[in-house]
Amino acid sequence: MLHTALAIDLDGTLLIGDTLPEAECKVLFKAKSMGLEIIIATARWLDLAKPITDKLNLTSPIITCSGAQVYDPLTCQDLADHRLPSDIAELIYPLIDSHDCIATVTYDSHTVLTGLPEPANIKDIGPVKWVTNLSQATKQPARMITVQGTQALDSIRSTLAAETERVSVADSIGPSGQSILTITAAKANKGLALITTCDHLGLDPEQVIAFGDTDGDLDMFAAAGTSVAMGQASKRVQDAATYITSPNTQNGVARFLNTLFDSQEQ
């Protein structure tokens, strides 16, 4: 099959922690030289994704916040922007405030952080603003809420169990490997975001290879013609994929693509 694009998750897939390995960097520059579009599809918010896309000199739309935002760097405009219902946020914020947990809430161009003592280096965390209480922080509609902390996660899952038609709740892996609960609007998923991106670029999703490692990537696997699960992914994710590659710590993306490109050159 002719492939025209790669859709690649960041944490646990392309990256090791916050590091973009040289092997992955090299193979993606080769992919670009072959005419493939490189679409980053991540649970990170835009400010955390752009250092990677900038390093790779990417101009394709960026899927962020687990699909809640599709951002076009060429026009600096959003192709998709899905927000959590305000009443859902009003349910979740008090739960976060009342539990021993760490949480972030992403809005437009900024993110708030709560659940920690005020950071000593508060001026060094860029667009992230530390707050003591989410319930009083802002009434602006949120794109994404992330939470760490077992008791808080159990409470939030229970509270949102009846809201599956309006809210998406998924487990993801953060840069340091910790488990994170990611909460977005129901229409915010990487699969729909990939279709939106392909429509914008004039591509057929069937010609896309998608790489991922968590349940948050399953919708993207379903939308793409070919999917590749990382070697450390759960059985559920691996079973949903067309292929399985090595773990991210063993250059899984680079290994798969180098093998693919070598076979095409023969």
HELIX and SHEET records of a PDB file:
HELIX    1   1 GLU A   22  SER A   33  1                                  12    
HELIX    2   2 LEU A   46  LYS A   55  1                                  10    
HELIX    3   3 CYS A   65  GLY A   67  5                                   3    
HELIX    4   4 SER A   86  SER A   98  1                                  13    
HELIX    5   5 ILE A  122  ASP A  124  5                                   3    
HELIX    6   6 LEU A  134  GLN A  136  5                                   3    
HELIX    7   7 THR A  150  LEU A  160  1                                  11    
HELIX    8   8 LYS A  190  LEU A  201  1                                  12    
HELIX    9   9 PRO A  205  GLN A  207  5                                   3    
HELIX   10  10 ASP A  215  ASP A  217  5                                   3    
HELIX   11  11 LEU A  218  ALA A  223  1                                   6    
HELIX   12  12 LYS A  235  ALA A  240  1                                   6    
HELIX   13  13 ASN A  248  GLN A  250  5                                   3    
HELIX   14  14 GLY A  252  GLU A  265  1                                  14    
SHEET    1   A 5 GLU A  37  ILE A  40  0                                        
SHEET    2   A 5 ALA A   5  ILE A   8  1                                        
SHEET    3   A 5 VAL A 208  GLY A 212  1                                        
SHEET    4   A 5 THR A 226  ALA A 229  1                                        
SHEET    5   A 5 TYR A 243  ILE A 244  1                                        
SHEET    1   B 3 ILE A  62  THR A  64  0                                        
SHEET    2   B 3 GLN A  69  ASP A  72 -1                                        
SHEET    3   B 3 GLN A  77  ASP A  81 -1                                        
SHEET    1   C 6 VAL A 128  TRP A 130  0                                        
SHEET    2   C 6 THR A 111  THR A 114  1                                        
SHEET    3   C 6 ILE A 102  THR A 106 -1                                        
SHEET    4   C 6 MET A 144  GLN A 148 -1                                        
SHEET    5   C 6 SER A 179  ALA A 185 -1                                        
SHEET    6   C 6 VAL A 167  ILE A 173 -1                                        
END                                                                             
